[in-house]
Every structure is written in structure tokens, then in C-alpha cells.
């Protein structure tokens, strides 16, 4: 079975550098079995998926029905030893379309990651690979999949080193990674380097405390000279007193540059005194006043954060500061009980060379283009799961505001999903799902290329275990899309039968 896994790697990873990273990692993992005992788990599986759709072309008029057959061969691998771990899940798919045999094609997916420690608690070599079929153009159809046959294969590879160490007095986390992104249509192809460093005091600190975090990213577009580089550094050093008020000094610096950065975009460093208030044994409040180095770029500002951890199962962090684009916020909340799990997060990050830039070719033709602009992404996510004896509920909501730092084009997306699963018998279950997706492109330009899309999805799935390693799923689904571009609006109904055999 190990030879089979290696064969799949060679077929799946056409990129030479990425293949070398994954093969090297597997070689290290397999080699470690000769020194230390390891546990292999290999789970091959085959799937037959039959999907009938009454509107395979996703048109508002003159709809076309089709039966799409997908034959799927998959392999799941897990390996664990004292020095190495590996998780691998890959599939090879062949799809046949009854309405147009010229669309028949093969597809593949892969999720793999692994790590190898050179010695116990020592530096760690890491590698990961991800191959997915993503929507070719979100403005034309963000729900595109293999049935609608409007996807492109996107590959992401990463390899690097990670070293975390410390004791009761301090801790240090560090990592360096080289990243590769490739797409079937070459849009968004880039190579990148990322480095991270973090450190903080431990529980045994008696006189000084500190928090240090630094991030550096550099990316280069594959077929041009365009590049992007940015870093952030935040450091806090303070003195521990006999009271609940501890003074500190905060320093913050951020810079962004590259071929896609507006020359009028300026950043500046800042520093300032602050106070940490230990309000209770479980609540820490930091407040500082920060002086900027260049007052023509920004005004002096307050920075504050609140950390609350009443138990091992509940934590909350809220922060407010200022960055070169203005007010900045962060939020991270986690709560878990025996039956209920909740998590909410909000973050703001910079991104470059993504697949989210469009230009208007005609009044009704948004074309995906190669982008070299930095964008500011503000993301909010909320997920909640409730597990009862025979029924489970899950809710997930996410929102993202993407603003181009050069053109100031704003795109918003909102996704919401609700799922209810009921165990009917030891061998069968029923799942009901509802989804809502909203997208608006060029939000602040109602007289130009602004586009609004509403997607509504309802589905029901019945699952039956036919044997210990044989299961069958039957799904009915309805999808409705309303768009300000009339030809993008459609209704689609699907009936899906899936049979899965595990070995």
C-alpha cells in the first residue's frame, strides 16, 4: 500500500518543486519507521455518484437537463510516530455528461499535510499540499462545481521549518515557509515566502513580562515582475509590580510595498506607554497611548485589548487599534460545553495575487483578471454546533469585505448555512440543509459595474448504511440565484444518488 501512495503522489503533483517537497516528507516519515515504531492507517474507497440536473447550463431560459456520472477512487492515509505524522486524503474523479460528451474529463482533489521532527521537541520539517476544483469566476457563478463544469483546478503547496521551544519562564514560536500557488488558467499563480516569530513570558516571570509577534510575507507573481512585500511587528515590554496595575511600553511597526502598491499609501511606526490592569484573576485589560513617528500619516491613537478566560472551555479576546488604513479591530471568542460549541472571530488581513479581481468587458460580462493589487480583507466568522442524543444542529455564518488598496473597489460577500441531522435508526439518518449566499461587486459604484447576487439553497439527504463498509446517500437539492445581471439568474433542481464502498 505504501507503493500505491507514492504512485498517487507522482501522478497528482505535476509541479516538480511541490512533488519534491511532498515526496521528501514521505521519505522522512517512512524512514522514521525503521528507527521508531509508527502506526499506519490506509483506507481506500470507491464512489459512484449519479446526479440528475434539470438545468446543467444554469440558464434562465431554454434549460438543458443532464445526467452527470462521477466515478471516484479515493485513498485516506494516516501515519503517526514519535517523530512524524502524516495525513493524506486524495481522490481521482472521472465525470461523464450525458448532454455533451466533449465535457467528459478527469479531476482530482488532495489534502495532505505532514511533519517530521529531527529530534524530540526539536525543529520540525513541515509540508502540505492542497488540490481543489474552485469556481472559475465567482462573479459569473460562485457555486460552480463539477456538475456545472465551470471550475478550474487550483493547487497550493507549502514546505518549511517550525521550531517552538520554552519553559515555565518563557516560550518562543517560529516558522519559515515557502508557498506555491498554481491554477489551471494561470490566474493567481505566485510564489511566496512567509516567516513568523512570537515570544512571551511564562508563568514563572516575577519582574518582567513581554509579548512579541512579528510576521513577514513576500510574494512574486509567476509570469510577471510584479511582487508584494509586507511585515508587521508588535512588541510589549512591562514590569510586574505588587499591585494589579503593571506599566508597559508598546511598539508597533507595519510596512507594505511592491509593484501593486499605491505610491501615496504611507505607513509609520508608533510607540507609547501603557498600563495593564489585572481586573480579576481571569480578566486582563491593556490600554496604551501611542505616538506615531510620522504625524503626516496618522494621528496619535489609543490601543486597547481585553482578555477574559473564566475557564479552560471559555475564552474571549477583544482588541482595538489603528493601522495605516484606519481603525482596526480583532475578536476571538470560544465556548464549549458537553453538547454546545460556539466560536466567533473577526480579523483584518492583507492579500495579494488572489482570484477576486474583475473588470467589466461589457455591461453584462464581468471578466476575471490577473491582479497585482493588495487588498484589505475584513472577515467575520461564527459557527455553532449543538449535539443532542439523536439530533445535531449546526449554524455557520461568514462575511468578508474586500477593499482594493489601489482602486478602492469594495466587494462584499455573506454566507449563512443551517444544517439539522436526525439519526432515524442505527443504520440511517436524515439531514436537512439551507444556505444563503450574498455577493456584491464594486459596491460603491451603482452607476458602473456594480453587481448583486443572491443564492438560496435547500437540500435534504437520506443516508443508509447497507453494510459495515457500504453506504448509500440520496439527496434532493434546489438552487435559486437572483442577479442584477439577468442572464446570471437561474433555478436548478438536482437529484443525487451516491454509493460509497470502503476497504
C-alpha positions as CSV (number, residue, x, y, z in Angstrom):
1,X,0.0,0.0,0.0
2,X,2.9,2.4,0.6
3,X,3.9,1.9,-3.1
4,X,0.4,2.8,-4.1
5,X,0.6,6.0,-2.1
6,X,3.8,7.0,-3.8
7,X,2.4,6.3,-7.2
8,X,-0.6,8.6,-6.5
9,X,1.8,11.4,-5.4
10,X,3.8,11.2,-8.7
11,X,0.6,11.4,-10.7
12,X,-1.0,14.1,-8.6
13,X,1.8,16.6,-8.3
14,X,2.9,17.8,-11.7
15,X,4.8,20.7,-10.3
16,X,8.3,19.5,-9.7
17,X,9.1,21.6,-6.7
18,X,5.9,20.7,-4.9
19,X,6.3,17.0,-5.8
20,X,9.8,17.1,-4.3
21,X,8.6,18.6,-1.1
22,X,5.9,16.0,-0.5
23,X,8.0,13.0,-1.6
24,X,10.8,14.2,0.7
25,X,8.4,14.4,3.6
26,X,7.0,10.9,2.9
27,X,10.6,9.6,2.6
28,X,11.4,11.1,6.0
29,X,8.2,9.6,7.5
30,X,8.7,6.2,6.1
31,X,12.4,6.2,7.0
32,X,11.5,7.0,10.6
33,X,9.6,3.7,10.8
34,X,12.9,1.9,10.7
35,X,14.0,3.6,13.9
36,X,10.8,4.2,15.8
37,X,7.5,2.3,15.8
38,X,4.8,4.0,13.8
39,X,1.1,3.4,13.2
40,X,-0.2,3.3,9.6
41,X,-3.8,3.5,8.7
42,X,-4.8,3.2,5.0
43,X,-8.4,3.4,3.9
44,X,-9.1,3.1,0.1
45,X,-12.6,3.8,-1.1
46,X,-14.6,3.9,-4.3
47,X,-17.6,6.1,-5.0
48,X,-20.3,6.1,-7.7
49,X,-22.2,9.4,-7.9
50,X,-25.1,9.9,-10.2
51,X,-26.5,13.5,-10.4
52,X,-29.6,14.4,-12.5
53,X,-29.9,18.2,-13.0
54,X,-32.7,19.9,-14.9
55,X,-30.5,23.0,-15.7
56,X,-26.9,22.0,-16.2
57,X,-26.0,25.2,-18.1
58,X,-27.6,27.3,-15.3
59,X,-29.6,29.5,-17.7
60,X,-32.8,31.4,-17.1
61,X,-34.4,30.2,-20.3
62,X,-34.1,27.2,-22.6
63,X,-32.8,24.9,-19.8
64,X,-30.9,21.7,-20.6
65,X,-31.2,18.5,-18.5
66,X,-28.2,16.2,-17.9
67,X,-27.2,13.1,-16.1
68,X,-23.7,13.5,-14.7
69,X,-21.9,10.4,-13.6
70,X,-18.8,10.6,-11.4
71,X,-16.6,7.6,-10.6
72,X,-14.4,8.4,-7.7
73,X,-11.4,6.5,-6.4
74,X,-10.0,7.7,-3.1
75,X,-7.3,7.0,-0.6
76,X,-7.1,8.2,3.1
77,X,-3.8,7.7,4.9
78,X,-2.7,8.5,8.4
79,X,0.7,7.8,9.9
80,X,1.8,8.6,13.5
81,X,5.1,8.0,15.2
82,X,7.0,9.8,18.0
83,X,8.8,11.9,15.4
84,X,6.5,12.1,12.4
85,X,2.8,12.5,11.4
86,X,1.1,12.4,8.0
87,X,-2.5,13.0,7.0
88,X,-3.4,12.3,3.4
89,X,-6.8,12.4,1.6
90,X,-6.8,12.2,-2.2
91,X,-9.4,11.4,-4.9
92,X,-9.3,10.8,-8.6
93,X,-12.6,11.6,-10.3
94,X,-13.8,11.0,-13.8
95,X,-17.0,12.8,-14.8
96,X,-19.3,11.9,-17.8
97,X,-22.0,14.3,-19.0
98,X,-25.0,12.9,-20.9
99,X,-25.8,16.2,-22.7
100,X,-22.3,16.8,-24.1
101,X,-19.6,14.1,-24.1
102,X,-17.0,16.7,-25.0
103,X,-17.1,17.9,-21.4
104,X,-16.1,14.4,-20.1
105,X,-12.9,14.9,-18.1
106,X,-10.9,13.8,-15.2
107,X,-10.5,15.7,-12.0
108,X,-8.5,15.3,-8.7
109,X,-8.5,16.5,-5.2
110,X,-5.9,16.3,-2.5
111,X,-5.5,17.4,1.1
112,X,-2.2,16.4,2.6
113,X,0.0,17.6,5.4
114,X,2.8,16.2,7.5
115,X,5.6,17.0,9.8
116,X,8.9,15.4,10.8
117,X,10.8,16.3,14.0
118,X,14.6,16.0,13.8
119,X,14.6,15.1,17.5
120,X,12.0,15.1,20.3
121,X,11.0,18.8,21.0
122,X,13.4,19.9,18.3
123,X,13.0,21.7,14.9
124,X,10.2,20.3,12.7
125,X,10.1,20.0,8.9
126,X,6.6,20.6,7.6
127,X,4.9,20.2,4.2
128,X,1.4,20.4,2.9
129,X,-0.4,20.1,-0.4
130,X,-4.0,21.1,-1.4
131,X,-5.6,20.5,-4.8
132,X,-9.2,21.6,-5.3
133,X,-11.6,22.5,-8.1
134,X,-12.7,26.0,-7.5
135,X,-15.2,28.3,-9.3
136,X,-13.7,29.7,-12.5
137,X,-15.3,33.1,-12.0
138,X,-17.2,34.0,-8.8
139,X,-18.9,36.9,-10.4
140,X,-20.4,34.5,-13.0
141,X,-21.2,31.7,-10.6
142,X,-19.7,31.4,-7.1
143,X,-21.4,28.0,-6.6
144,X,-19.8,26.3,-9.6
145,X,-18.9,22.7,-9.2
146,X,-18.0,19.6,-11.2
147,X,-21.7,19.1,-12.2
148,X,-21.9,22.6,-13.8
149,X,-18.4,22.0,-15.3
150,X,-17.3,25.6,-14.7
151,X,-14.3,25.1,-12.4
152,X,-10.5,25.3,-12.5
153,X,-8.0,23.2,-10.7
154,X,-6.1,25.2,-8.1
155,X,-3.0,23.9,-6.3
156,X,-1.4,25.2,-3.1
157,X,1.9,23.8,-1.8
158,X,3.9,24.7,1.2
159,X,7.1,23.5,2.8
160,X,9.2,24.9,5.7
161,X,10.6,24.6,9.1
162,X,9.0,25.2,12.5
163,X,10.6,25.4,15.9
164,X,8.8,26.0,19.2
165,X,10.6,25.9,22.5
166,X,10.4,27.3,26.0
167,X,9.9,26.5,29.7
168,X,7.9,27.9,32.6
169,X,9.7,31.2,32.3
170,X,9.3,31.9,28.5
171,X,8.1,30.5,25.2
172,X,9.1,31.0,21.6
173,X,7.3,30.1,18.4
174,X,8.9,30.4,15.0
175,X,8.4,29.2,11.4
176,X,9.5,29.8,7.9
177,X,7.6,28.6,4.8
178,X,7.9,28.6,1.1
179,X,4.5,28.7,-0.7
180,X,3.4,27.9,-4.2
181,X,0.0,28.7,-5.8
182,X,-0.9,27.4,-9.2
183,X,-4.2,27.5,-11.1
184,X,-5.3,25.8,-14.3
185,X,-5.9,29.1,-16.0
186,X,-2.7,30.7,-14.5
187,X,-4.7,33.4,-12.8
188,X,-3.3,34.0,-9.3
189,X,-0.1,32.0,-9.8
190,X,2.6,33.1,-7.4
191,X,5.4,32.0,-5.2
192,X,5.8,33.3,-1.7
193,X,7.9,33.3,1.5
194,X,6.5,33.7,5.0
195,X,8.2,34.0,8.3
196,X,6.7,34.3,11.8
197,X,8.2,34.8,15.2
198,X,6.5,35.1,18.6
199,X,7.5,35.1,22.2
200,X,6.0,35.8,25.6
201,X,6.8,35.3,29.2
202,X,5.9,32.2,31.2
203,X,4.0,31.7,34.5
204,X,7.3,31.9,36.5
205,X,8.1,35.5,35.4
206,X,8.4,37.6,38.5
207,X,9.8,41.0,37.4
208,X,9.3,41.5,33.7
209,X,6.7,40.4,31.2
210,X,6.6,40.7,27.4
211,X,4.7,39.8,24.3
212,X,6.4,39.8,20.8
213,X,4.9,39.0,17.4
214,X,6.4,39.5,14.0
215,X,5.2,38.5,10.5
216,X,6.9,38.9,7.2
217,X,5.5,37.9,3.8
218,X,6.9,38.3,0.3
219,X,5.1,37.1,-2.9
220,X,6.0,37.2,-6.5
221,X,3.7,36.8,-9.5
222,X,4.6,33.8,-11.6
223,X,4.7,35.2,-15.1
224,X,5.5,38.9,-14.4
225,X,7.8,41.1,-12.4
226,X,5.0,42.1,-10.0
227,X,5.7,41.4,-6.4
228,X,4.4,42.3,-3.0
229,X,6.0,42.5,0.5
230,X,4.7,43.4,3.9
231,X,5.5,42.9,7.5
232,X,4.2,43.7,11.0
233,X,6.0,43.9,14.3
234,X,4.3,44.4,17.7
235,X,6.2,44.3,20.9
236,X,5.1,44.9,24.5
237,X,7.5,45.1,27.5
238,X,6.4,45.7,31.0
239,X,7.2,45.5,34.7
240,X,5.5,43.3,37.2
241,X,4.5,45.1,40.4
242,X,2.9,44.1,43.7
243,X,-0.3,45.7,42.6
244,X,-2.9,44.9,40.0
245,X,-1.6,47.7,37.7
246,X,1.5,46.9,35.7
247,X,3.1,49.5,33.4
248,X,4.5,48.7,29.9
249,X,5.9,50.1,26.7
250,X,4.3,49.2,23.4
251,X,5.9,49.4,19.9
252,X,4.2,48.7,16.6
253,X,5.5,48.9,13.0
254,X,4.0,47.9,9.7
255,X,5.1,48.3,6.1
256,X,3.7,47.4,2.7
257,X,5.4,47.7,-0.6
258,X,5.5,46.3,-4.1
259,X,4.6,46.8,-7.7
260,X,0.8,46.8,-6.9
261,X,1.0,49.3,-4.0
262,X,-0.2,52.9,-4.5
263,X,2.8,55.2,-4.1
264,X,0.6,57.5,-2.0
265,X,0.0,54.8,0.6
266,X,2.1,55.5,3.6
267,X,2.8,53.6,6.8
268,X,4.5,54.6,10.0
269,X,5.7,53.1,13.2
270,X,4.4,54.1,16.7
271,X,5.2,53.6,20.4
272,X,3.7,54.6,23.6
273,X,3.3,54.0,27.4
274,X,0.5,51.8,28.7
275,X,-0.9,50.1,31.8
276,X,-2.1,46.5,32.3
277,X,-4.9,46.1,34.8
278,X,-5.5,42.7,36.3
279,X,-9.2,43.4,37.0
280,X,-9.8,39.8,38.2
281,X,-7.7,36.6,38.1
282,X,-9.5,35.9,34.8
283,X,-9.6,39.4,33.1
284,X,-6.7,41.3,31.8
285,X,-7.1,44.8,30.3
286,X,-4.3,46.6,28.4
287,X,-4.5,50.3,27.5
288,X,-1.8,52.4,25.9
289,X,-1.4,55.8,24.2
290,X,0.7,55.6,21.1
291,X,2.8,58.3,19.4
292,X,3.3,57.9,15.7
293,X,6.7,58.6,14.1
294,X,5.3,60.5,11.1
295,X,2.3,62.7,12.1
296,X,1.6,63.5,8.4
297,X,0.5,59.9,8.0
298,X,-1.6,59.4,11.1
299,X,-2.6,60.9,14.4
300,X,-1.6,59.6,17.8
301,X,-4.0,56.9,19.0
302,X,-5.2,54.6,21.8
303,X,-4.6,50.9,21.7
304,X,-6.6,48.5,23.9
305,X,-7.2,44.8,24.4
306,X,-9.3,42.8,26.8
307,X,-8.6,39.1,27.6
308,X,-11.1,37.1,29.5
309,X,-10.7,33.4,30.3
310,X,-13.1,32.3,33.1
311,X,-12.4,28.6,32.4
312,X,-10.5,26.2,30.2
313,X,-13.5,25.9,27.9
314,X,-14.3,29.6,27.5
315,X,-12.1,32.5,26.3
316,X,-12.6,35.9,24.8
317,X,-10.2,38.4,23.3
318,X,-11.2,41.8,22.0
319,X,-8.9,44.5,20.6
320,X,-8.9,47.9,19.1
321,X,-6.0,49.8,17.5
322,X,-5.1,51.8,14.4
323,X,-3.2,50.8,11.3
324,X,-2.3,52.6,8.1
325,X,-5.9,52.1,6.7
326,X,-7.6,53.5,9.8
327,X,-9.4,51.9,12.8
328,X,-8.6,48.2,13.3
329,X,-10.4,45.6,15.4
330,X,-10.0,42.0,16.3
331,X,-12.2,39.4,18.1
332,X,-11.8,35.8,19.1
333,X,-14.4,34.0,21.2
334,X,-14.6,30.3,22.1
335,X,-17.0,28.5,24.3
336,X,-17.6,24.7,24.7
337,X,-19.8,22.6,26.8
338,X,-20.6,18.9,26.7
339,X,-23.2,19.5,23.9
340,X,-22.7,23.0,22.6
341,X,-19.7,24.5,20.8
342,X,-19.5,28.2,19.8
343,X,-16.8,30.2,18.1
344,X,-16.7,33.8,16.8
345,X,-13.7,35.5,15.2
346,X,-13.0,38.7,13.4
347,X,-9.7,39.7,11.8
348,X,-8.2,42.1,9.2
349,X,-5.5,40.9,6.8
350,X,-3.7,41.9,3.6
351,X,-3.8,39.7,0.5
352,X,-2.2,40.0,-2.9
353,X,-2.4,38.0,-6.2
354,X,-5.8,36.4,-5.4
355,X,-8.6,35.3,-7.7
356,X,-11.0,38.1,-6.8
357,X,-10.4,40.9,-9.2
358,X,-12.9,41.6,-12.0
359,X,-13.2,44.1,-14.9
360,X,-16.2,44.9,-16.9
361,X,-15.7,43.9,-20.5
362,X,-19.3,44.7,-21.5
363,X,-22.3,45.8,-19.5
364,X,-23.1,42.1,-18.6
365,X,-19.7,40.4,-18.8
366,X,-17.5,40.6,-15.7
367,X,-14.2,39.0,-16.6
368,X,-11.8,37.6,-14.0
369,X,-8.4,39.3,-14.5
370,X,-4.9,38.9,-13.2
371,X,-4.5,41.2,-10.2
372,X,-1.3,42.7,-8.7
373,X,-3.2,44.8,-6.2
374,X,-3.1,44.5,-2.4
375,X,-6.5,44.1,-0.9
376,X,-7.7,44.6,2.7
377,X,-9.9,41.7,3.8
378,X,-12.1,42.1,6.9
379,X,-13.5,38.7,7.9
380,X,-16.1,37.7,10.4
381,X,-17.0,34.1,11.1
382,X,-19.4,32.5,13.5
383,X,-20.0,28.7,13.9
384,X,-22.2,26.9,16.4
385,X,-22.9,23.2,16.9
386,X,-25.5,21.6,19.2
387,X,-25.3,17.8,19.7
388,X,-28.3,16.1,21.3
389,X,-28.8,12.4,21.7
390,X,-30.1,11.7,18.2
391,X,-30.2,15.1,16.6
392,X,-27.5,17.7,15.8
393,X,-27.8,21.3,14.8
394,X,-25.1,23.4,13.2
395,X,-25.1,27.1,12.1
396,X,-22.3,28.9,10.3
397,X,-22.2,32.5,9.2
398,X,-19.3,34.3,7.5
399,X,-18.8,37.7,6.0
400,X,-15.9,39.3,4.1
401,X,-15.4,42.9,3.0
402,X,-12.6,43.1,0.4
403,X,-11.2,46.6,-0.5
404,X,-8.6,47.2,-3.1
405,X,-5.9,49.5,-1.7
406,X,-5.2,51.0,-5.1
407,X,-8.5,51.2,-6.9
408,X,-10.7,51.4,-3.7
409,X,-13.1,48.9,-5.2
410,X,-15.2,47.2,-2.5
411,X,-16.6,43.7,-2.8
412,X,-18.8,42.1,0.0
413,X,-19.8,38.5,0.5
414,X,-22.0,36.9,3.1
415,X,-22.6,33.2,3.6
416,X,-25.0,31.5,6.0
417,X,-25.8,27.8,6.4
418,X,-28.1,25.8,8.7
419,X,-28.0,22.0,9.0
420,X,-30.1,19.6,11.0
421,X,-29.2,15.9,11.1
422,X,-31.5,13.3,12.7
423,X,-30.5,9.7,13.4
424,X,-33.5,7.7,12.4
425,X,-32.1,4.3,13.2
426,X,-28.7,2.7,13.9
427,X,-28.3,2.4,10.1
428,X,-30.0,5.5,8.7
429,X,-30.1,9.3,9.2
430,X,-31.8,12.3,7.6
431,X,-30.2,15.7,7.1
432,X,-31.9,19.0,6.1
433,X,-29.8,22.0,5.0
434,X,-30.5,25.5,4.0
435,X,-27.9,28.0,2.6
436,X,-27.9,31.7,1.7
437,X,-25.1,33.5,-0.1
438,X,-25.0,37.2,-1.0
439,X,-22.3,38.9,-3.1
440,X,-22.0,42.5,-4.2
441,X,-19.1,43.6,-6.5
442,X,-17.9,47.1,-6.9
443,X,-20.3,48.1,-4.1
444,X,-19.8,51.8,-4.2
445,X,-20.3,52.2,-7.9
446,X,-24.1,51.9,-8.6
447,X,-23.8,53.6,-12.0
448,X,-20.9,51.4,-13.2
449,X,-20.1,47.7,-12.9
450,X,-21.9,47.1,-9.6
451,X,-23.4,43.6,-9.4
452,X,-25.5,41.9,-6.8
453,X,-26.1,38.2,-6.5
454,X,-28.5,36.2,-4.1
455,X,-28.1,32.4,-3.9
456,X,-30.6,30.3,-2.0
457,X,-30.1,26.6,-1.5
458,X,-32.3,23.9,0.2
459,X,-31.4,20.2,0.3
460,X,-32.4,17.0,2.0
461,X,-30.2,13.9,2.3
462,X,-31.1,10.4,3.4
463,X,-28.2,8.2,4.4
464,X,-28.4,4.4,4.7
465,X,-25.6,2.1,5.8
466,X,-26.1,-1.1,3.7
467,X,-23.2,-3.0,5.3
468,X,-20.2,-2.3,7.6
469,X,-18.3,-0.6,4.8
470,X,-21.0,0.2,2.3
471,X,-23.3,3.2,2.4
472,X,-25.8,5.0,0.1
473,X,-26.9,8.6,0.1
474,X,-29.9,10.1,-1.7
475,X,-30.1,13.9,-2.0
476,X,-32.6,16.3,-3.5
477,X,-31.5,19.9,-3.9
478,X,-33.0,23.2,-5.1
479,X,-30.8,26.2,-6.0
480,X,-32.1,29.6,-6.9
481,X,-30.0,32.6,-8.0
482,X,-31.2,36.2,-8.5
483,X,-28.7,38.6,-10.1
484,X,-28.8,42.2,-11.3
485,X,-27.4,40.7,-14.5
486,X,-30.4,38.9,-15.8
487,X,-28.6,36.1,-17.7
488,X,-26.9,35.0,-14.5
489,X,-30.3,34.3,-12.7
490,X,-31.4,30.7,-12.7
491,X,-33.3,27.9,-10.9
492,X,-31.8,24.4,-10.7
493,X,-33.1,21.1,-9.2
494,X,-30.9,18.1,-8.6
495,X,-31.4,14.5,-7.6
496,X,-28.3,12.7,-6.4
497,X,-27.5,9.1,-5.6
498,X,-24.1,8.2,-4.2
499,X,-22.8,4.8,-3.2
500,X,-19.6,4.5,-1.3
501,X,-17.5,1.4,-0.6
502,X,-14.6,1.5,1.8
503,X,-12.0,-1.2,2.1
